[in-house]
Amino acid sequence: MACIVKQKVGNNTYLYESTSYRNSEGKPRNKRCLIGKINRETGDPVYKPE
């Protein structure tokens, strides 16, 4: 299952696609992939080109 997560770092807010999985011990873990950031002036997401 994947979801979009916002993370504020300094003055910028970044967008990540987070995928949940279980490791070999059965504990839940997440993998994150950067997909863009939030424009500070407009508040709109700016996605990275694929």
mmCIF file of the C-alpha atoms, coordinates in Angstrom:
data_MODEL
# 
_entry.id   MODEL 
# 
loop_
_atom_site.group_PDB 
_atom_site.id 
_atom_site.type_symbol 
_atom_site.label_atom_id 
_atom_site.label_alt_id 
_atom_site.label_comp_id 
_atom_site.label_asym_id 
_atom_site.label_entity_id 
_atom_site.label_seq_id 
_atom_site.pdbx_PDB_ins_code 
_atom_site.Cartn_x 
_atom_site.Cartn_y 
_atom_site.Cartn_z 
_atom_site.occupancy 
_atom_site.B_iso_or_equiv 
_atom_site.pdbx_formal_charge 
_atom_site.auth_seq_id 
_atom_site.auth_comp_id 
_atom_site.auth_asym_id 
_atom_site.auth_atom_id 
_atom_site.pdbx_PDB_model_num 
ATOM 1  C CA . MET A 1 1  ? 0.000  0.000   0.000   1.00 0.00 ? 1  MET A CA 1 
ATOM 2  C CA . ALA A 1 2  ? 1.407  3.413   -0.968  1.00 0.00 ? 2  ALA A CA 1 
ATOM 3  C CA . CYS A 1 3  ? 0.490  6.870   0.282   1.00 0.00 ? 3  CYS A CA 1 
ATOM 4  C CA . ILE A 1 4  ? 1.802  10.430  -0.101  1.00 0.00 ? 4  ILE A CA 1 
ATOM 5  C CA . VAL A 1 5  ? 3.580  11.874  2.945   1.00 0.00 ? 5  VAL A CA 1 
ATOM 6  C CA . LYS A 1 6  ? 4.524  15.524  3.574   1.00 0.00 ? 6  LYS A CA 1 
ATOM 7  C CA . GLN A 1 7  ? 7.759  16.270  5.455   1.00 0.00 ? 7  GLN A CA 1 
ATOM 8  C CA . LYS A 1 8  ? 8.844  19.785  6.417   1.00 0.00 ? 8  LYS A CA 1 
ATOM 9  C CA . VAL A 1 9  ? 12.618 20.332  6.230   1.00 0.00 ? 9  VAL A CA 1 
ATOM 10 C CA . GLY A 1 10 ? 13.754 23.881  7.003   1.00 0.00 ? 10 GLY A CA 1 
ATOM 11 C CA . ASN A 1 11 ? 11.574 26.236  4.937   1.00 0.00 ? 11 ASN A CA 1 
ATOM 12 C CA . ASN A 1 12 ? 10.534 23.605  2.377   1.00 0.00 ? 12 ASN A CA 1 
ATOM 13 C CA . THR A 1 13 ? 7.883  20.889  2.514   1.00 0.00 ? 13 THR A CA 1 
ATOM 14 C CA . TYR A 1 14 ? 8.726  17.777  0.492   1.00 0.00 ? 14 TYR A CA 1 
ATOM 15 C CA . LEU A 1 15 ? 6.361  15.128  -0.877  1.00 0.00 ? 15 LEU A CA 1 
ATOM 16 C CA . TYR A 1 16 ? 7.257  11.448  -0.644  1.00 0.00 ? 16 TYR A CA 1 
ATOM 17 C CA . GLU A 1 17 ? 5.559  8.291   -1.857  1.00 0.00 ? 17 GLU A CA 1 
ATOM 18 C CA . SER A 1 18 ? 5.688  5.947   1.124   1.00 0.00 ? 18 SER A CA 1 
ATOM 19 C CA . THR A 1 19 ? 5.330  2.179   0.687   1.00 0.00 ? 19 THR A CA 1 
ATOM 20 C CA . SER A 1 20 ? 4.817  -0.029  3.746   1.00 0.00 ? 20 SER A CA 1 
ATOM 21 C CA . TYR A 1 21 ? 6.195  -3.569  4.019   1.00 0.00 ? 21 TYR A CA 1 
ATOM 22 C CA . ARG A 1 22 ? 7.360  -6.061  6.628   1.00 0.00 ? 22 ARG A CA 1 
ATOM 23 C CA . ASN A 1 23 ? 11.039 -6.987  6.980   1.00 0.00 ? 23 ASN A CA 1 
ATOM 24 C CA . SER A 1 24 ? 12.395 -10.505 7.495   1.00 0.00 ? 24 SER A CA 1 
ATOM 25 C CA . GLU A 1 25 ? 11.680 -10.273 11.255  1.00 0.00 ? 25 GLU A CA 1 
ATOM 26 C CA . GLY A 1 26 ? 8.041  -9.377  10.589  1.00 0.00 ? 26 GLY A CA 1 
ATOM 27 C CA . LYS A 1 27 ? 8.386  -5.766  11.741  1.00 0.00 ? 27 LYS A CA 1 
ATOM 28 C CA . PRO A 1 28 ? 6.699  -3.001  9.702   1.00 0.00 ? 28 PRO A CA 1 
ATOM 29 C CA . ARG A 1 29 ? 9.002  -0.720  7.690   1.00 0.00 ? 29 ARG A CA 1 
ATOM 30 C CA . ASN A 1 30 ? 8.562  2.055   5.103   1.00 0.00 ? 30 ASN A CA 1 
ATOM 31 C CA . LYS A 1 31 ? 10.340 2.910   1.864   1.00 0.00 ? 31 LYS A CA 1 
ATOM 32 C CA . ARG A 1 32 ? 10.126 6.526   0.711   1.00 0.00 ? 32 ARG A CA 1 
ATOM 33 C CA . CYS A 1 33 ? 10.685 7.976   -2.745  1.00 0.00 ? 33 CYS A CA 1 
ATOM 34 C CA . LEU A 1 34 ? 10.845 11.764  -3.286  1.00 0.00 ? 34 LEU A CA 1 
ATOM 35 C CA . ILE A 1 35 ? 8.155  12.870  -5.755  1.00 0.00 ? 35 ILE A CA 1 
ATOM 36 C CA . GLY A 1 36 ? 8.196  16.672  -5.384  1.00 0.00 ? 36 GLY A CA 1 
ATOM 37 C CA . LYS A 1 37 ? 7.728  19.589  -3.024  1.00 0.00 ? 37 LYS A CA 1 
ATOM 38 C CA . ILE A 1 38 ? 5.172  22.243  -2.042  1.00 0.00 ? 38 ILE A CA 1 
ATOM 39 C CA . ASN A 1 39 ? 5.484  25.731  -3.574  1.00 0.00 ? 39 ASN A CA 1 
ATOM 40 C CA . ARG A 1 40 ? 5.837  28.154  -0.637  1.00 0.00 ? 40 ARG A CA 1 
ATOM 41 C CA . GLU A 1 41 ? 4.040  31.066  -2.359  1.00 0.00 ? 41 GLU A CA 1 
ATOM 42 C CA . THR A 1 42 ? 0.997  29.215  -3.741  1.00 0.00 ? 42 THR A CA 1 
ATOM 43 C CA . GLY A 1 43 ? 0.861  26.060  -1.600  1.00 0.00 ? 43 GLY A CA 1 
ATOM 44 C CA . ASP A 1 44 ? 0.512  23.918  -4.736  1.00 0.00 ? 44 ASP A CA 1 
ATOM 45 C CA . PRO A 1 45 ? 2.493  20.691  -5.179  1.00 0.00 ? 45 PRO A CA 1 
ATOM 46 C CA . VAL A 1 46 ? 5.337  20.763  -7.734  1.00 0.00 ? 46 VAL A CA 1 
ATOM 47 C CA . TYR A 1 47 ? 6.069  17.206  -8.897  1.00 0.00 ? 47 TYR A CA 1 
ATOM 48 C CA . LYS A 1 48 ? 9.425  16.020  -10.245 1.00 0.00 ? 48 LYS A CA 1 
ATOM 49 C CA . PRO A 1 49 ? 9.389  14.870  -13.889 1.00 0.00 ? 49 PRO A CA 1 
ATOM 50 C CA . GLU A 1 50 ? 9.608  11.103  -14.284 1.00 0.00 ? 50 GLU A CA 1 
# 
